[in-house]
């Protein structure tokens, strides 16, 4: 359909899942693009996560790694805001995965969108 954008997913139903498709209200087909396989997508005026409106701050939105994304003021993990995260200083720390850390900001470290204390390095 050239006038609408749809989001489609499989919904568990016993051993035989069913496909559910919804219209993304207000999505602009001419500028709509999928940003990653996890579910982030955007058009000229809105960003979505798995079919839900995430933010209208498209200009400041940046897709990070491992399910993270951010705008100038909000950090997201898998489409949900990360409470207390400082977007201005938030950065990925893939070199610290063995410590149980995948990101950090000026205040703390994170793993899968949750605040964590780094594990001690083994010698």
N, C-alpha and C positions, 0 to 999 in steps of 0.2 A: 504494500500500500504506500503510495508516494505522498500521502497527506498525513500519515501518522507514524510514530515509532512504537514498536512493541518490545517488551521484555518477556522472555520466556525461560522457564526453569522446570526442572523435574521435582514433583512433590511426592514424597514417600507414601505408598499405599500398599502395605503388606509386601509381597514379593514382586508386585507389578506397579511401579511408579507411574504417575500420570503427568502429562505436560500441562503446565498452567501458563497462560500468556495474558499479559495486561497491556493496556495502552498507557504510554508515558504521557500524561496530560501536560500539554504545553511544550513538549519536545519539538524541536525544529528539524525535520528530516533532512533539509538541505545542508545543515551544518553538523548533524549528529555523527559522532565517531566513538567507537569502542576504544578505551584507553589501555585495558589489560584484560587478561582472561579471568581474573578474580571477580570482576563485576563493575569496575569503574568505567564510566562513560560520560560524555559531555556533548553539549551543543553550544551554540554561540552565547547562550545566556544562563545555562544551568549545568551543574555537575550531578551525576546520579551514581548510586551504588546499588547494584542488584535491583534495579527498577524503582528505587526510592530516591526522591530529591534529597541531595546532600547539601548543596550550597549554590547560591547564585553568584558567588565570587569567583567566576571563571578565570578572570585575568590573573588572580593571585594563586589559583590552584596549581599544585604540583604533585605529580605522582612520584612516590619514592619507591622503596623496595619492600618485599616481605609483607605486603598488605597495608603499608603505611601510605598516607598522603597528607598534604597540609595546604592551608591557605596562609595568609599573613597573620591570622589570629587563632586558628584552630588546627590541631593535629588530629588525624583520624587513623584508626586501625580497623581494618575490615569494615569501613563505613560508619564506625561509631566514634564520637569524640573521645580523645584520651584526656580524662580529667586532670587538670593542673599542668598539662604539658605546655611548655613555652615554645610557640611556633617559631619565633624569631631565631632561637638558638638550637632548635631541634635538628638532629642529624643522625644518619645511619652509622652504625659502628659494627660492620660485618666482620671486622678483624677481632672482635671480642665475643663471638658466638660461643666459644668454649668456656667463657666466664659466665654464660647464661644471660648475656646482654646483646640486644640487637640494635639499640638506639639510645641516644642520650640528649639531654638539653642542659641548660646551665644549672639546673637544680638537682637532677637525678638521672638514673639509668632505667631503661625499659626492656622488657621482653614480651613480645606479642601484645603490646599495648598496655601492659601492667607495669607499675613501678617495681623495681627489683634492686637488691643489693648484689653487686658482682660477686661471683664465687672466687675464692682465692685460687691463684694460679698454682698448679702443681709443679714441683721442680724436677 
